[in-house]
């Protein structure tokens, strides 16, 4: 049975190397597509400070330099946006309203009452991990945006009379 050997021992990878390689891989995929991309991963995959695999992190990949957008903004709100195929979607707006993220992403993250939204911003020239408070106001704003989007995607029919049946009332037994 042949043996495999290496001429040099493999370098030991620390967590920063892993995070850098993870980010570089995602950055290359985003650069090829030329579009923003969003991923939800365990926070422990992107932060050496966290060993909690139940806490998620939103990875926002933007094919621009970090100076192109004010990503450190605390302004977050829910709003309805329209996809290219005409579907209305409730979104959380990040970066002073410049980066809409579908509500489905946050449902996938299963945010609780006092959670933080962990966001790893990845740009062509750097990456930053930020945490935003998921407040009651933000939760309400997202719920309203979701309800409005649902109503706009399936509006009520203009003729509500068809819902009701017309009955003849007999006055004999009254």
N, C-alpha and C positions, 0 to 999 in steps of 0.2 A: 504494500500500500504506500503510495507516494506521500511524502510529507510536504507541507507548504511552509515556507519561511519567509520572513521579510528581512531586508538588509538593515533596516533601522526600526527601532521600536516606534509604535504609533504615539503621536502626541496626545497627552491627556487633555480632553476638552473641558473647559469650565463652563458654567452656565451662560456667561456673557458670550462665549464663542457660539454656543447653541442658539441663543437668541439672535445673534448677528447673522448666522447662517439661515435661520428661519426667516428673518426679515429680508435677507438678500434674495432668497428663493421667491418669496411673495413679490418683492419689488420687480424681479425679472418678468414674472407672469403679468404683472400690471403694465409694465412698460410695453410688452408685446401687444397687449390688448388696447392700450392707450385710453382706457376708461377707468373710472374709480371701481374699486372692488371692496366688498365687505365680507369679513369672516367672523365667526364666533368660535373662540377657542378657550380652553381652561386658562384662567389667569396664571396658574402655576407654569404654563408653557412659555409665557412671555415675561414673567417677573421672578427674579431670584428671591424677592422678598415674600413671596406667597407660596405656601405649600397646600393651599386649599383648592382641591380639584373640583369642588362644587361651585366655585365662584367663576363666572364667565368673564371674558374680556372681548370687547368688540374691536376688531382690527380694521382700521379704515386705511385703505391703500389709495393714495392719490398720486397720479402721475405728474406732479408738479413739485417745484422747490418749496421748502417750508416757508419762504417769505411771500409766496403767492396768496396765502390765505391766513386769516387771523384765527388759527385753530385753538389757541389758549383761551378763547372767549368763554365766559360763564353764561352767556345768553343761550338758553335752551327753551324750546317751546314745541308744542304739537301743532301741526298744520296739515291741510290736505294738499297733496301734489298729484299731478296727472302723469302717468307713465306714457311712453311713446305710443303704446297701443290703445290709449284712451281710457284706461282704468284709473279710477280715483283711489288713492291710497293715503291712509293716515301715516304721517311721518314725524319723526323727531328731528328738529332742525338743530344742527350743531354749527359751530364756527360762525356765530352771528347770523344764523339763518342761511348760510351758503351751502351747507352739506346736509341734504335730506337723507334720512335713513328710515327705511320702511318699518312700520310698527311690528311686522312679523319677526324682525330681528330681535326686538326687545321681548316679545312673547317667548321666543326661543331661549332667551337668557333667563327667563323666569325670575324677574326682579321682584323682590319683596318690598315691604313697607319702608324699611330704613336702609335700603341698599344704596350702593354707589354704582354708577355706570362707569366701568373701567374701559378706557379707550386707548388703544395703541395706535397712534397716528404714525403712518409710514409714508415718507416723502422720498423723492429721488435723491435727496441729499441729507437724510437723517431720519430718526424715529424718536418718538416721545410717548411716554405712558402718563396719561392723566386720569383723574377720577372726578366725576361729577356727582353731586347729590341728586338722588331720585326723590324729589319732594312730592308732597301731596298735590301742590299746584301743577307740577309737571305731569303727574299721573292723571289729573283731571283734564289737563290740556290734551294729552294723548287720547284719552277716552272720547272727548268731544270730537277730535279730528277723525277718529275711527268711525264714530256714528255718522258724521257728516259724509265721509267717503262712502260708507255703506248705502246711505240714502241716495247719494248721487249716482251710484252704480246701478241701483235697482229702484228707480223712482216709482212712487205709487201711480197707478193708472188714473187717467183723468176722469173716468166715469165710475164713480163709486156706487151708483144705483144698482149695478148688476150684482152687488153683494147681497142685496135684500130680496126676499121673496114677497110677493103680494098675496095676501090671504083675504078671503071674503069673511067678514065677521057676521056671524048669525046672532041676531038680537032676540031670538025666541027664548033662549034659556037665561037671559039676563034679568 
